[in-house]
């Protein structure tokens, strides 16, 4: 498999022990689905399908539950981890992909609102999420990014290579810019949304969440 964003790709045939290695367009490794352009879309679709299947099992299991805490524990233990595994790596930057993920949680909130008889306007599940104290998945992905960055800086995450990618900002003179990291400007959204760069940009916008 060749990882590139070029339209014209030179595919070379590799062999092992005189056997040609077949070429693929998509692979799943360590629970992540990769394609040649490293687009997170196929991975997001894959985990949403898995989460919907687990949510269906939860709904069949908890149809007679009347305690909100029980429903929340089941969702946070069985469904949400599927949607958040490795989110620091593939955190979507398009509204469509983010909405695709949120739809899974909204399905659960709709089910929980019906089971617990929580009054809410059609398609407005804020009262249900506030009752269960469940934050949006997009906000949780931001929190996960800060946890990863804090762990990297504090040494709780042992990765010298990733730590070397953190660009601490050391100004030569006093200025009004209090951003803790230096984030260069990029000509493409693809480079600007690279995980470490994205997390540093979030930290510059809200440095109070750093350890």
Residue frames as a rotation matrix with the C-alpha (Angstrom) as fourth column:
UNK 1
0.582 0.813 0.000 0.00
0.813 -0.582 0.000 0.00
0.000 0.000 -1.000 0.00
UNK 2
-0.534 -0.744 0.402 1.35
0.751 -0.635 -0.177 3.42
0.388 0.208 0.898 -0.96
UNK 3
0.284 0.587 -0.758 0.46
0.838 -0.537 -0.102 6.42
-0.467 -0.606 -0.644 1.19
UNK 4
-0.853 -0.515 0.088 0.23
0.486 -0.721 0.495 9.56
-0.191 0.465 0.865 -0.91
UNK 5
0.081 0.883 -0.463 -2.12
0.309 -0.464 -0.831 12.39
-0.948 -0.076 -0.310 -1.83
UNK 6
-0.688 -0.376 -0.621 -0.87
-0.467 -0.426 0.775 12.66
-0.556 0.823 0.118 -5.40
UNK 7
0.411 0.881 -0.232 -3.29
-0.720 0.158 -0.676 11.99
-0.559 0.445 0.700 -8.25
UNK 8
0.669 -0.291 -0.684 -0.70
-0.454 0.569 -0.686 10.08
0.589 0.769 0.248 -10.25
UNK 9
0.513 -0.437 0.739 0.98
-0.682 0.315 0.660 7.32
-0.521 -0.842 -0.137 -8.25
UNK 10
-0.015 -0.606 -0.796 3.88
-0.810 0.474 -0.346 5.19
0.587 0.639 -0.497 -9.42
UNK 11
0.715 0.348 0.606 3.07
-0.646 0.661 0.383 1.68
-0.268 -0.665 0.697 -8.18
UNK 12
-0.266 -0.869 -0.417 6.07
-0.893 0.385 -0.234 -0.58
0.364 0.310 -0.878 -7.88
UNK 13
0.722 0.504 -0.475 5.63
-0.345 0.856 0.384 -4.34
0.600 -0.113 0.792 -7.60
UNK 14
-0.142 -0.732 0.666 7.31
-0.987 0.056 -0.149 -5.71
0.072 -0.679 -0.731 -4.49
UNK 15
0.501 0.256 -0.826 8.08
-0.315 0.944 0.102 -9.37
0.806 0.209 0.554 -3.99
UNK 16
0.096 -0.426 0.900 9.07
-0.977 0.134 0.168 -11.61
-0.192 -0.895 -0.403 -1.11
UNK 17
-0.397 -0.349 0.849 10.74
-0.224 0.934 0.280 -14.98
-0.890 -0.079 -0.449 -1.79
UNK 18
-0.996 -0.084 -0.005 9.86
-0.016 0.126 0.992 -14.57
-0.083 0.988 -0.127 -5.49
UNK 19
-0.256 0.966 0.035 6.17
0.967 0.255 0.027 -14.08
0.017 0.040 -0.999 -4.60
UNK 20
-0.648 0.069 0.758 4.60
0.206 -0.943 0.261 -10.79
0.733 0.325 0.598 -5.65
UNK 21
-0.768 0.381 -0.515 2.98
0.503 -0.140 -0.853 -8.96
-0.397 -0.914 -0.084 -2.75
UNK 22
-0.108 0.824 0.556 -0.57
0.919 -0.131 0.372 -7.99
0.380 0.551 -0.743 -3.61
UNK 23
-0.953 -0.186 0.238 -1.46
0.129 -0.963 -0.237 -4.30
0.273 -0.196 0.942 -3.45
UNK 24
-0.145 0.923 -0.358 -4.47
0.989 0.151 -0.011 -3.09
0.044 -0.355 -0.934 -1.44
UNK 25
-0.250 0.165 0.954 -6.31
0.269 -0.935 0.232 0.22
0.930 0.314 0.189 -1.24
UNK 26
0.297 0.409 0.863 -7.37
-0.743 -0.470 0.477 -0.06
0.600 -0.783 0.164 2.41
UNK 27
-0.350 -0.410 -0.842 -6.06
0.266 0.819 -0.509 -1.86
0.898 -0.402 -0.178 5.50
UNK 28
0.753 0.505 0.421 -7.13
-0.323 -0.273 0.906 -2.20
0.573 -0.819 -0.043 9.15
UNK 29
-0.132 -0.869 -0.477 -4.29
0.418 0.388 -0.822 -2.15
0.899 -0.308 0.312 11.66
UNK 30
-0.876 -0.228 -0.425 -4.57
0.464 -0.158 -0.872 -1.87
0.131 -0.961 0.244 15.47
UNK 31
-0.167 0.924 -0.343 -8.24
0.823 -0.061 -0.565 -1.00
-0.543 -0.377 -0.750 15.11
UNK 32
-0.068 0.086 -0.994 -7.69
-0.281 -0.958 -0.064 1.84
-0.957 0.275 0.090 12.62
UNK 33
0.496 0.242 0.834 -8.77
0.715 0.430 -0.551 1.79
-0.492 0.870 0.041 8.99
UNK 34
-0.178 -0.668 -0.722 -6.22
-0.116 -0.715 0.690 3.40
-0.977 0.207 0.049 6.69
UNK 35
0.805 0.251 0.538 -6.49
0.500 0.204 -0.842 4.29
-0.321 0.946 0.039 3.03
UNK 36
0.123 -0.878 0.463 -3.82
0.976 0.022 -0.218 5.61
0.181 0.478 0.859 0.71
UNK 37
-0.072 -0.110 0.991 -4.62
0.239 -0.967 -0.090 9.30
0.968 0.231 0.096 1.36
UNK 38
-0.807 -0.220 -0.548 -4.96
0.550 0.060 -0.833 8.88
0.216 -0.974 0.072 5.16
UNK 39
-0.460 0.764 0.453 -8.51
-0.476 -0.643 0.601 10.22
0.750 0.061 0.659 4.96
UNK 40
-0.932 0.064 0.356 -10.27
-0.309 0.370 -0.876 9.53
-0.188 -0.927 -0.325 8.32
UNK 41
-0.208 0.948 -0.240 -13.65
-0.977 -0.189 0.101 9.10
0.050 0.255 0.966 6.59
UNK 42
0.045 0.246 -0.968 -13.49
-0.357 0.909 0.214 5.29
0.933 0.336 0.129 6.08
UNK 43
-0.799 -0.379 -0.466 -12.37
0.284 0.444 -0.850 4.80
0.529 -0.812 -0.247 9.69
UNK 44
-0.816 0.546 0.188 -15.19
-0.525 -0.567 -0.635 6.99
-0.240 -0.617 0.749 11.02
UNK 45
0.032 0.844 -0.535 -17.73
-0.906 0.251 0.342 5.06
0.423 0.474 0.772 8.95
UNK 46
-0.249 -0.209 -0.946 -16.34
-0.002 0.977 -0.215 1.77
0.968 -0.052 -0.244 10.27
UNK 47
-0.951 -0.159 -0.265 -16.50
0.251 0.103 -0.962 2.73
0.180 -0.982 -0.058 13.95
UNK 48
-0.562 0.824 0.075 -19.98
-0.816 -0.538 -0.211 4.26
-0.133 -0.180 0.975 13.55
UNK 49
0.083 0.569 -0.818 -21.23
-0.601 0.684 0.415 0.94
0.795 0.457 0.399 12.14
UNK 50
-0.516 -0.341 -0.786 -19.70
0.366 0.742 -0.562 -0.91
0.775 -0.577 -0.259 15.10
UNK 51
-0.990 0.129 0.060 -21.17
-0.117 -0.499 -0.859 1.60
-0.081 -0.857 0.509 17.56
UNK 52
-0.263 0.950 -0.170 -24.66
-0.933 -0.206 0.295 1.31
0.245 0.237 0.940 16.01
UNK 53
0.001 0.222 -0.975 -24.53
-0.120 0.968 0.220 -2.47
0.993 0.117 0.028 16.39
UNK 54
-0.755 -0.329 -0.567 -23.50
0.501 0.269 -0.823 -2.17
0.423 -0.905 -0.038 20.03
UNK 55
-0.847 0.510 0.150 -26.17
-0.524 -0.753 -0.398 0.48
-0.090 -0.416 0.905 20.60
UNK 56
-0.040 0.846 -0.531 -28.79
-0.702 0.355 0.618 -1.90
0.712 0.397 0.580 19.21
UNK 57
-0.251 -0.131 -0.959 -27.64
0.425 0.875 -0.231 -4.53
0.870 -0.466 -0.164 21.71
UNK 58
-0.982 -0.143 -0.122 -27.83
0.175 -0.458 -0.871 -1.95
0.069 -0.877 0.475 24.51
UNK 59
-0.551 0.833 0.057 -31.37
-0.816 -0.551 0.172 -0.95
0.175 0.048 0.983 23.55
UNK 60
0.122 0.582 -0.804 -32.53
-0.284 0.797 0.533 -4.57
0.951 0.163 0.263 23.55
UNK 61
-0.447 -0.408 -0.796 -30.84
0.586 0.538 -0.605 -5.17
0.675 -0.737 -0.001 26.90
UNK 62
-0.910 -0.068 -0.408 -32.01
0.373 -0.560 -0.740 -2.01
-0.178 -0.826 0.535 28.67
UNK 63
-0.584 0.728 0.360 -35.50
0.161 -0.331 0.930 -1.62
0.796 0.601 0.076 27.27
UNK 64
0.461 0.816 -0.349 -37.05
0.484 0.099 0.869 -2.01
0.744 -0.570 -0.349 30.73
UNK 65
-0.469 -0.686 -0.557 -34.44
0.863 -0.221 -0.454 0.02
0.188 -0.693 0.695 32.63
UNK 66
0.632 0.722 0.282 -35.77
0.603 -0.687 0.405 3.03
0.486 -0.086 -0.870 34.56
UNK 67
0.621 -0.504 -0.600 -32.55
0.405 -0.448 0.797 4.35
-0.671 -0.738 -0.074 36.14
UNK 68
0.963 -0.240 -0.120 -30.65
-0.247 -0.614 -0.750 6.99
0.106 0.752 -0.651 34.19
UNK 69
0.230 -0.938 0.260 -27.34
-0.873 -0.080 0.481 6.04
-0.430 -0.337 -0.837 35.84
UNK 70
0.104 -0.149 0.983 -27.65
0.092 0.986 0.140 2.46
-0.990 0.076 0.116 34.59
UNK 71
0.858 0.259 0.444 -28.27
0.456 0.017 -0.890 3.60
-0.238 0.966 -0.103 31.02
UNK 72
0.799 -0.595 -0.084 -25.36
-0.597 -0.770 -0.225 6.04
0.069 0.230 -0.971 31.19
UNK 73
0.079 -0.802 0.592 -22.96
-0.628 0.421 0.654 3.38
-0.774 -0.423 -0.471 32.51
UNK 74
0.337 0.108 0.935 -23.93
0.461 0.847 -0.264 0.99
-0.821 0.520 0.236 29.72
UNK 75
0.972 0.060 0.229 -23.49
0.231 -0.449 -0.863 3.64
0.051 0.891 -0.450 27.02
UNK 76
0.634 -0.768 0.096 -20.18
-0.773 -0.633 0.040 4.92
0.030 -0.099 -0.995 28.41
UNK 77
0.028 -0.632 0.774 -18.86
-0.516 0.654 0.553 1.37
-0.856 -0.416 -0.308 28.83
UNK 78
0.043 0.092 0.995 -20.02
0.487 0.867 -0.102 -0.28
-0.872 0.489 -0.008 25.62
UNK 79
0.672 0.372 0.640 -20.70
0.733 -0.206 -0.649 2.32
-0.110 0.905 -0.411 22.93
UNK 80
0.966 -0.217 -0.142 -18.72
-0.223 -0.974 -0.033 5.50
-0.131 0.063 -0.989 23.57
UNK 81
0.183 -0.965 0.187 -15.29
-0.232 0.143 0.962 3.80
-0.955 -0.220 -0.198 23.76
UNK 82
0.117 -0.086 0.989 -15.82
0.841 0.538 -0.053 2.57
-0.528 0.838 0.135 20.20
UNK 83
0.779 0.307 0.546 -16.33
0.575 -0.695 -0.430 6.17
0.248 0.650 -0.719 19.05
UNK 84
0.896 -0.419 0.144 -13.33
-0.443 -0.833 0.331 7.54
-0.018 -0.360 -0.933 20.96
UNK 85
0.621 -0.708 0.335 -10.62
0.443 0.670 0.596 4.92
-0.646 -0.222 0.730 20.52
UNK 86
-0.305 -0.885 0.351 -7.55
0.859 -0.096 0.503 6.72
-0.412 0.455 0.790 19.19
UNK 87
0.674 0.704 0.226 -9.53
0.731 -0.588 -0.347 9.93
-0.111 0.399 -0.910 18.61
UNK 88
0.402 -0.614 -0.679 -6.39
-0.051 -0.755 0.653 12.03
-0.914 -0.228 -0.335 19.08
UNK 89
-0.604 -0.701 0.380 -5.14
0.277 0.263 0.924 10.55
-0.748 0.663 0.035 15.82
UNK 90
-0.705 0.353 0.615 -8.23
0.691 0.152 0.706 10.79
0.156 0.923 -0.351 13.59
UNK 91
-0.293 0.623 -0.725 -10.21
0.481 -0.560 -0.675 13.67
-0.826 -0.547 -0.136 15.18
UNK 92
-0.013 0.321 0.947 -12.39
1.000 -0.013 0.018 14.87
0.018 0.947 -0.321 12.26
UNK 93
-0.735 -0.285 -0.615 -12.16
0.316 -0.947 0.061 18.43
-0.600 -0.150 0.786 11.00
UNK 94
-0.846 0.526 0.086 -15.22
-0.104 -0.321 0.941 18.40
0.523 0.787 0.326 8.75
UNK 95
-0.485 0.748 0.453 -18.74
-0.855 -0.297 -0.424 19.08
-0.182 -0.594 0.784 9.97
UNK 96
0.301 0.640 -0.707 -20.04
-0.783 0.589 0.200 16.02
0.544 0.493 0.679 8.13
UNK 97
-0.220 -0.471 -0.854 -17.74
0.102 0.860 -0.500 13.57
0.970 -0.197 -0.141 9.86
UNK 98
-0.967 -0.118 0.226 -18.34
-0.191 -0.249 -0.949 15.18
0.168 -0.961 0.218 13.26
UNK 99
-0.186 0.977 0.102 -22.11
-0.981 -0.179 -0.074 15.03
-0.054 -0.114 0.992 12.71
UNK 100
0.162 0.187 -0.969 -21.81
-0.454 0.886 0.095 11.37
0.876 0.425 0.228 11.68
UNK 101
-0.689 -0.490 -0.535 -20.27
0.260 0.522 -0.812 10.56
0.677 -0.698 -0.232 15.06
UNK 102
-0.885 0.367 0.288 -22.69
-0.453 -0.530 -0.717 12.70
-0.111 -0.764 0.635 17.05
UNK 103
-0.098 0.909 -0.406 -25.64
-0.834 0.148 0.531 10.92
0.543 0.391 0.744 15.42
UNK 104
-0.274 -0.045 -0.961 -24.75
0.224 0.968 -0.110 7.74
0.935 -0.246 -0.256 17.29
UNK 105
-0.928 -0.100 -0.358 -24.90
0.370 -0.151 -0.917 9.52
0.038 -0.983 0.177 20.65
UNK 106
-0.679 0.733 -0.024 -28.08
-0.733 -0.680 -0.006 11.33
-0.021 0.014 1.000 19.63
UNK 107
-0.110 0.607 -0.787 -29.69
-0.346 0.719 0.602 7.94
0.932 0.339 0.131 18.93
UNK 108
-0.527 -0.136 -0.839 -28.85
0.643 0.581 -0.498 6.91
0.556 -0.802 -0.219 22.47
UNK 109
-0.980 0.156 -0.123 -30.13
-0.036 -0.746 -0.665 10.19
-0.195 -0.647 0.737 23.93
UNK 110
-0.399 0.881 -0.253 -33.39
-0.786 -0.187 0.590 9.73
0.472 0.434 0.767 22.03
UNK 111
-0.076 0.312 -0.947 -33.73
0.163 0.941 0.297 6.23
0.984 -0.131 -0.122 23.46
UNK 112
-0.736 -0.277 -0.618 -32.84
0.631 0.052 -0.774 7.38
0.246 -0.960 0.136 26.99
UNK 113
-0.893 0.439 0.095 -35.29
-0.450 -0.875 -0.179 10.29
0.004 -0.203 0.979 26.81
UNK 114
-0.096 0.887 -0.451 -38.09
-0.604 0.308 0.735 7.90
0.791 0.343 0.506 25.85
UNK 115
-0.137 -0.012 -0.991 -37.23
0.471 0.879 -0.075 5.29
0.871 -0.477 -0.115 28.50
UNK 116
-0.721 -0.263 -0.641 -36.79
0.692 -0.241 -0.680 7.86
0.024 -0.934 0.356 31.30
UNK 117
0.307 0.933 0.187 -39.74
0.933 -0.334 0.135 9.99
0.188 0.133 -0.973 30.15
UNK 118
-0.387 -0.514 -0.765 -37.66
0.564 -0.789 0.244 13.18
-0.729 -0.337 0.596 29.88
UNK 119
0.689 0.720 0.083 -39.58
0.535 -0.429 -0.728 15.94
-0.488 0.546 -0.681 28.14
UNK 120
-0.445 -0.793 -0.416 -37.73
0.160 -0.527 0.834 17.58
-0.881 0.304 0.361 25.25
UNK 121
0.336 0.500 -0.798 -38.50
-0.667 -0.471 -0.577 19.20
-0.665 0.726 0.175 21.94
UNK 122
0.920 0.033 0.390 -38.26
0.215 0.790 -0.574 17.01
-0.327 0.612 0.720 18.83
UNK 123
0.558 -0.789 0.257 -34.61
0.610 0.181 -0.771 16.45
0.562 0.587 0.582 17.85
UNK 124
0.159 -0.519 0.840 -33.45
-0.559 -0.749 -0.356 18.58
0.814 -0.413 -0.409 20.80
UNK 125
0.561 0.013 -0.828 -31.70
0.410 0.865 0.291 16.24
0.719 -0.502 0.480 23.22
UNK 126
-0.354 -0.699 0.621 -30.01
-0.211 -0.587 -0.781 18.88
0.911 -0.408 0.060 25.38
UNK 127
0.268 0.478 0.836 -32.39
-0.922 -0.124 0.366 18.22
0.279 -0.869 0.408 28.34
UNK 128
0.975 0.079 -0.210 -31.56
-0.043 0.984 0.171 14.50
0.220 -0.158 0.963 28.15
UNK 129
0.225 -0.969 -0.101 -27.79
0.461 0.197 -0.865 15.08
0.859 0.148 0.491 27.94
UNK 130
-0.291 -0.284 0.914 -27.96
-0.571 -0.714 -0.404 17.53
0.768 -0.639 0.046 30.86
UNK 131
0.655 0.600 0.460 -29.98
-0.735 0.363 0.573 15.05
0.176 -0.713 0.678 32.93
UNK 132
0.943 -0.314 -0.114 -27.44
0.319 0.947 0.027 12.29
0.100 -0.062 0.993 32.26
UNK 133
0.614 -0.744 -0.265 -24.47
-0.410 -0.587 0.698 14.68
-0.675 -0.320 -0.665 32.36
UNK 134
0.247 -0.484 0.839 -23.18
0.750 0.644 0.151 13.52
-0.613 0.592 0.522 28.97
UNK 135
-0.005 -0.356 -0.935 -21.03
-0.303 -0.890 0.340 15.97
-0.953 0.285 -0.103 27.02
UNK 136
0.863 0.266 -0.430 -20.90
-0.465 0.085 -0.881 16.12
-0.198 0.960 0.197 23.22
UNK 137
0.719 -0.606 0.339 -18.38
0.616 0.782 0.091 13.86
-0.321 0.144 0.936 21.54
UNK 138
0.481 -0.548 0.684 -16.66
0.432 -0.530 -0.729 16.84
0.763 0.647 -0.018 19.90
UNK 139
0.586 -0.249 0.771 -16.02
-0.668 -0.688 0.285 18.46
0.459 -0.682 -0.570 23.29
UNK 140
0.838 -0.266 0.476 -14.76
-0.172 0.699 0.694 15.17
-0.517 -0.664 0.540 24.66
UNK 141
0.659 -0.640 0.396 -12.31
0.730 0.417 -0.541 14.81
0.181 0.645 0.742 21.76
UNK 142
0.429 -0.495 0.756 -10.91
-0.178 -0.867 -0.466 18.23
0.885 0.066 -0.460 22.60
UNK 143
0.683 -0.128 0.719 -10.51
-0.728 -0.037 0.684 17.14
-0.061 -0.991 -0.118 26.24
UNK 144
0.855 -0.377 0.356 -8.78
0.344 0.926 0.155 13.95
-0.388 -0.009 0.922 25.12
UNK 145
0.551 -0.667 0.502 -6.38
0.467 -0.252 -0.848 16.05
0.692 0.701 0.172 23.06
UNK 146
0.412 -0.375 0.831 -5.48
-0.661 -0.750 -0.011 18.18
0.627 -0.545 -0.557 26.08
UNK 147
0.818 -0.099 0.567 -4.99
-0.404 0.602 0.689 15.05
-0.410 -0.792 0.452 28.22
UNK 148
0.770 -0.558 0.308 -2.64
0.637 0.650 -0.415 13.64
0.031 0.516 0.856 25.59
UNK 149
0.384 -0.637 0.669 -0.66
0.103 -0.690 -0.716 16.88
0.918 0.344 -0.199 25.39
UNK 150
0.541 -0.144 0.829 -0.45
-0.799 -0.394 0.453 17.19
0.261 -0.908 -0.328 29.18
UNK 151
0.894 -0.195 0.403 0.69
-0.011 0.890 0.455 13.58
-0.447 -0.412 0.794 29.46
UNK 152
0.643 -0.678 0.357 3.35
0.629 0.200 -0.751 14.16
0.438 0.707 0.555 26.83
UNK 153
0.304 -0.518 0.800 4.71
-0.283 -0.850 -0.444 17.29
0.910 -0.091 -0.405 28.53
UNK 154
0.550 -0.013 0.835 4.61
-0.834 -0.064 0.548 15.86
0.046 -0.998 -0.046 32.05
UNK 155
-0.531 -0.825 -0.193 6.34
-0.824 0.556 -0.108 12.63
0.197 0.102 -0.975 31.01
UNK 156
-0.095 0.573 0.814 3.39
-0.551 0.651 -0.522 10.35
-0.829 -0.498 0.254 31.76
UNK 157
0.951 0.262 0.162 3.45
0.004 0.515 -0.857 9.43
-0.308 0.816 0.489 28.08
UNK 158
0.127 -0.990 0.063 6.93
-0.091 0.051 0.995 8.16
-0.988 -0.132 -0.083 27.25
UNK 159
0.593 0.028 0.805 7.56
0.770 0.271 -0.577 9.15
-0.235 0.962 0.139 23.66
UNK 160
-0.144 -0.748 -0.647 10.70
0.388 -0.644 0.659 11.24
-0.910 -0.157 0.383 23.04
UNK 161
-0.768 -0.156 0.621 9.89
0.639 -0.130 0.758 11.48
-0.037 0.979 0.199 19.34
UNK 162
0.187 0.918 0.349 6.40
0.830 -0.338 0.444 12.95
0.526 0.206 -0.825 19.85
UNK 163
0.578 -0.030 -0.816 7.76
0.629 -0.620 0.469 15.25
-0.520 -0.784 -0.339 22.55
UNK 164
-0.519 -0.848 -0.108 10.36
0.533 -0.420 0.735 16.55
-0.668 0.324 0.670 20.08
UNK 165
-0.465 0.424 0.777 7.48
0.778 -0.224 0.588 17.67
0.423 0.877 -0.226 17.83
UNK 166
0.592 0.660 -0.463 6.17
0.803 -0.529 0.274 20.04
-0.064 -0.534 -0.843 20.51
UNK 167
-0.250 -0.655 0.713 7.35
0.668 -0.650 -0.362 23.56
0.701 0.386 0.600 19.64
UNK 168
0.267 0.283 -0.921 7.48
0.907 -0.396 0.142 25.59
-0.325 -0.874 -0.362 22.85
UNK 169
0.542 -0.005 0.841 7.31
0.466 -0.830 -0.306 29.31
0.700 0.557 -0.447 22.22
UNK 170
0.167 -0.583 -0.795 10.21
0.906 -0.228 0.358 31.19
-0.390 -0.780 0.490 23.82
UNK 171
0.841 0.223 0.494 9.79
0.446 -0.802 -0.398 34.91
0.307 0.555 -0.773 23.01
UNK 172
-0.185 -0.980 0.068 12.90
0.838 -0.194 -0.510 37.09
0.514 -0.037 0.857 22.93
UNK 173
-0.964 -0.054 0.259 11.01
-0.071 -0.890 -0.449 40.03
0.255 -0.452 0.855 24.40
UNK 174
-0.619 0.780 -0.088 7.76
0.278 0.113 -0.954 40.74
-0.735 -0.615 -0.287 26.20
UNK 175
-0.905 0.417 -0.086 4.69
-0.235 -0.319 0.918 40.80
0.356 0.851 0.387 23.97
UNK 176
-0.266 0.904 0.335 0.93
-0.935 -0.157 -0.318 40.55
-0.235 -0.398 0.887 24.20
UNK 177
0.302 0.315 -0.900 1.05
-0.627 0.776 0.061 37.10
0.718 0.546 0.432 22.64
UNK 178
-0.091 -0.280 0.956 0.88
-0.961 0.278 -0.010 34.62
-0.262 -0.919 -0.294 25.52
UNK 179
0.787 0.385 -0.482 0.56
-0.541 0.806 -0.240 31.49
0.296 0.450 0.843 23.37
UNK 180
0.501 -0.611 0.613 2.64
-0.496 0.378 0.782 28.69
-0.709 -0.696 -0.113 24.93
UNK 181
0.076 -0.445 0.892 3.45
0.531 0.775 0.342 27.01
-0.844 0.448 0.295 21.60
UNK 182
-0.392 -0.250 -0.885 4.77
-0.617 -0.643 0.454 28.11
-0.683 0.724 0.098 18.25
UNK 183
0.143 0.518 0.843 2.50
0.466 0.716 -0.520 26.86
-0.873 0.467 -0.139 15.48
UNK 184
-0.832 -0.493 -0.256 3.74
0.005 -0.468 0.884 27.65
-0.555 0.734 0.392 11.94
UNK 185
0.157 0.875 -0.457 1.29
-0.643 -0.261 -0.720 28.60
-0.750 0.407 0.522 9.24
UNK 186
-0.583 -0.269 0.767 0.53
0.281 0.819 0.501 25.96
-0.762 0.507 -0.402 6.62
UNK 187
-0.781 0.227 -0.582 -0.74
-0.604 -0.515 0.608 26.26
-0.162 0.826 0.539 3.09
UNK 188
-0.400 0.659 -0.637 -3.17
-0.258 0.586 0.768 23.34
0.880 0.471 -0.064 3.40
UNK 189
0.338 0.629 0.700 -5.76
-0.897 -0.009 0.441 22.21
0.284 -0.777 0.561 5.95
UNK 190
0.761 -0.084 -0.644 -4.26
0.055 0.996 -0.065 18.72
0.647 0.014 0.762 5.74
UNK 191
-0.259 -0.942 -0.211 -1.01
0.466 0.070 -0.882 19.87
0.846 -0.327 0.421 7.38
UNK 192
-0.497 0.112 0.861 -2.74
-0.584 -0.777 -0.236 22.28
0.642 -0.620 0.451 9.77
UNK 193
0.516 0.791 0.327 -4.91
-0.812 0.331 0.481 19.41
0.272 -0.514 0.813 11.09
UNK 194
-0.094 -0.640 -0.763 -1.98
-0.026 0.768 -0.640 17.09
0.995 -0.041 -0.089 11.77
UNK 195
0.504 0.528 -0.683 -2.60
0.595 0.361 0.718 15.76
0.626 -0.769 -0.132 15.33
UNK 196
-0.142 -0.621 -0.771 0.29
0.975 -0.223 0.000 17.46
-0.172 -0.751 0.637 17.19
UNK 197
-0.907 -0.179 0.381 -0.20
0.299 -0.911 0.283 20.73
0.297 0.370 0.880 15.32
UNK 198
-0.068 0.976 0.208 -3.95
0.116 -0.200 0.973 20.67
0.991 0.091 -0.100 15.96
UNK 199
0.466 0.226 -0.856 -3.47
0.821 0.251 0.513 20.04
0.331 -0.941 -0.069 19.69
UNK 200
-0.556 -0.721 -0.413 -0.93
0.808 -0.585 -0.067 22.86
-0.194 -0.371 0.908 20.00
UNK 201
-0.738 0.359 0.571 -3.36
0.081 -0.793 0.604 25.23
0.669 0.492 0.557 18.27
UNK 202
0.363 0.900 -0.241 -6.10
0.346 0.110 0.932 24.25
0.865 -0.422 -0.272 20.73
UNK 203
0.192 -0.372 -0.908 -3.71
0.981 0.037 0.192 24.86
-0.038 -0.927 0.372 23.64
UNK 204
-0.851 -0.494 0.180 -2.84
0.510 -0.858 0.061 28.30
0.124 0.143 0.982 22.29
UNK 205
-0.340 0.816 0.467 -6.53
-0.036 -0.508 0.861 29.14
0.940 0.275 0.202 22.21
UNK 206
0.729 0.588 0.350 -7.12
-0.410 -0.035 0.911 27.94
0.548 -0.808 0.216 25.80
UNK 207
-0.223 -0.949 -0.222 -3.84
-0.242 0.274 -0.931 27.62
0.944 -0.154 -0.291 27.72
UNK 208
-0.125 0.219 0.968 -5.71
-0.980 -0.182 -0.086 27.34
0.157 -0.959 0.237 31.04
UNK 209
0.850 0.522 0.066 -6.32
-0.526 0.846 0.083 23.64
-0.012 -0.106 0.994 30.34
UNK 210
0.238 -0.848 -0.474 -2.61
-0.158 0.448 -0.880 22.83
0.958 0.285 -0.027 30.32
UNK 211
0.685 -0.029 -0.728 -1.08
0.649 0.479 0.591 21.19
0.331 -0.877 0.347 33.40
